[in-house]
Amino acid sequence: MMVGITFISFLVIHLAPGSPVDLLTDLDPNADADTRARIEQAYGLDKPYHVQYWRWLKKIAVGDFGTSFARDGRPVIDKIGEALPITLGLNVMSLLIVLLVAIPIGVYSATHQYSMADRATTVLVFLGFAMPGFWLALLCMILFGVELGWLPISGLKSVNHDSLSTLGKVADIGRHLILPVSISAFTSLAATSRYMRSSMLEVVRQDYITTARAKGLAENVVTYRHALRNALLPVITILGLSIPALIGGSVIFESIFAIPGMGRLFYSSVLARDYPTIMGILVIGAFLTLAGNLLADLMYAVADPRLRKA
């Protein structure tokens, strides 16, 4: 599966209009056909696609992601190693907030269907679902960063970060994370809470839930011990599929808040036709996709004992 994904990705990015050679030579009046040929040879772009892919695949097999086509000429693994922890940290925090908030909201809305609280949360989460994330980010930057001056609106560190104490450095990074993490979580909250509500509504109508209530079990036991675990299965599927978005889904927020993460690196690499960096990021995305599917299957067994016995 990994080989298939990487092969298709390799062909697609090479068939896209433009190339690294075009970006280097189009604005240079002294660049002739000879110059272009030498650059193509230096980058290995003068070979057929299948030869280029085979060379790249042999390097990837031993953990060599190649050298970036960008002007810095740095190893791709170093660039990814700097950006990946930032993006994963941001998105893992956002995902934890979504889980801690969306699951209780979905459960409460399902067990109190058509109540005022259910209607209020429905309106709130659908506002979050309909509201463009970049637009909400800009509004929050204007309000909390420019007008009120409470929170920083770009980067991960202040200018005087190095002169702060250890506690001050942690607080400084925390203040920079509040806006991007909160906005990312809010825009993802709606879908997860709606899935949880819908799944919970289906489960609480099952016969075994009626039987549990008829036995005299407390409502909290029926809801959180018997119903919740089965209702989590669709949510687990969504979470498994959302793991690749830990990288690709952060492009907008990292660009708006000037955060040097994977999304921003991927976007700049696409504009620069930096094939090695693009392929390195796509490999990680493909790995996370497959790992997410595997993790979802394992979590099914944790949530549903029938699968463990099977």
C-alpha positions, -999 to +999 in steps of 0.1 A: +000+000+000+028+024+009+046+017-024+014+023-044+007+055-026+042+069-031+043+058-068+011+076-076+022+107-056+055+107-074+039+107-108+013+133-099+038+159-086+061+153-116+033+157-141+021+190-125+029+221-145+063+237-138+095+222-124+124+233-102+145+241-133+118+265-146+118+284-113+156+287-114+160+297-150+128+315-162+138+348-146+175+345-155+182+360-190+216+342-191+201+307-186+203+288-219+194+253-228+228+241-217+223+256-182+189+239-179+204+206-190+232+208-163+206+217-136+184+188-146+214+165-145+224+178-111+189+172-097+185+138-115+156+150-135+171+141-168+162+104-162+128+087-170+102+088-143+105+051-134+143+055-130+139+086-108+113+068-087+134+037-083+164+058-071+142+076-047+126+044-034+161+029-027+170+059-006+138+059+013+143+022+021+174+031+041+159+063+057+174+088+033+148+114+022+173+131-001+184+168-003+160+197-007+158+215-040+154+248-021+183+273-021+194+262+014+202+227+001+195+211+034+187+174+040+149+168+038+149+148+070+164+178+089+137+201+076+109+176+085+125+169+119+122+206+128+086+211+116+070+178+125+071+181+163+055+216+161+026+204+139+021+172+159+021+191+192-004+217+179-028+191+165-026+166+193-035+193+218-064+203+195-075+167+192-075+162+230-096+193+235-121+180+208-124+147+225-127+161+260-155+185+249-172+168+220-179+134+235-196+148+267-216+172+245-227+144+222-236+121+251-255+149+270-274+160+238-284+124+231-296+117+266-314+150+268-328+151+233-348+182+223-341+199+257-329+235+258-293+224+263-295+201+233-309+229+211-283+254+224-253+231+218-267+222+184-268+258+174-233+264+188-216+235+171-233+242+138-220+277+140-186+263+144-191+239+115-204+266+092-178+292+101-146+292+080-116+286+102-094+312+085-121+338+089-126+330+126-088+331+131-086+365+116-114+378+137-098+364+169-065+379+159-081+414+155-100+411+188-076+394+212-043+404+196-048+439+181-078+455+199-074+440+234-037+430+233-042+399+254-026+373+231+002+372+205-009+366+170+021+351+152+049+326+158+056+304+188+079+326+208+082+363+217+113+384+208+125+383+244+118+346+248+155+336+255+158+361+283+128+347+302+129+322+331+120+286+325+085+292+338+083+324+317+093+305+286+066+279+291+040+306+297+052+325+266+048+294+244+014+287+260+001+322+252+012+318+216-006+284+214-040+296+228-054+311+196-043+284+170-052+255+192-085+268+204-097+278+169-086+245+154-104+227+181-136+248+178-139+242+140-134+204+145-158+202+175-190+202+155-185+171+134-173+150+163-200+160+187-227+154+160-213+119+153-213+112+190-249+124+194-262+104+164-244+072+175-255+076+211-291+081+201-290+049+181-275+029+209-298+041+237-328+028+217-314-007+216-332-035+235-302-043+258-303-007+271-340-011+279-332-043+297-304-027+317-328+000+328-355-026+336-330-043+360-328-011+380-293+001+370-286+037+376-289+059+346-252+069+347-242+033+347-265+025+318-252+056+298-215+055+305-208+018+311-232+001+286-242+026+260-211+048+256-186+021+246-207+009+217-215+045+207-178+052+205-172+029+175-182+054+147-162+081+165-132+059+166-134+055+129-135+093+124-105+097+147-086+071+129-092+088+096-083+122+111-048+112+120-034+122+086-050+156+090-025+162+119-001+172+091-022+183+061-050+200+079-027+226+096-017+245+064-042+273+069-036+279+106+002+277+103+002+302+075-021+326+093-003+324+126+032+322+110+040+289+127+069+269+112+052+235+110+047+208+085+017+224+068+036+256+060+066+236+049+045+215+026+028+246+011+061+264+005+077+232-010+048+228-035+052+264-046+090+258-050+085+224-068+108+210-041+101+173-050+122+156-023+106+176+005+071+171-010+077+133-013+091+131+022+060+148+037+037+126+016+055+095+029+048+105+064+012+113+056+007+079+039+023+062+069-001+081+093-031+071+072-022+034+074-013+037+110-046+055+117-066+027+101-047+001+121-052+021+153-089+024+147-091-014+143-073-019+176-095+006+194-126-013+181-114-043+201-108-021+232-143-006+230-162-037+220-154-070+238-172-090+212-144-082+187-118-093+212-135-127+216-139-131+178 
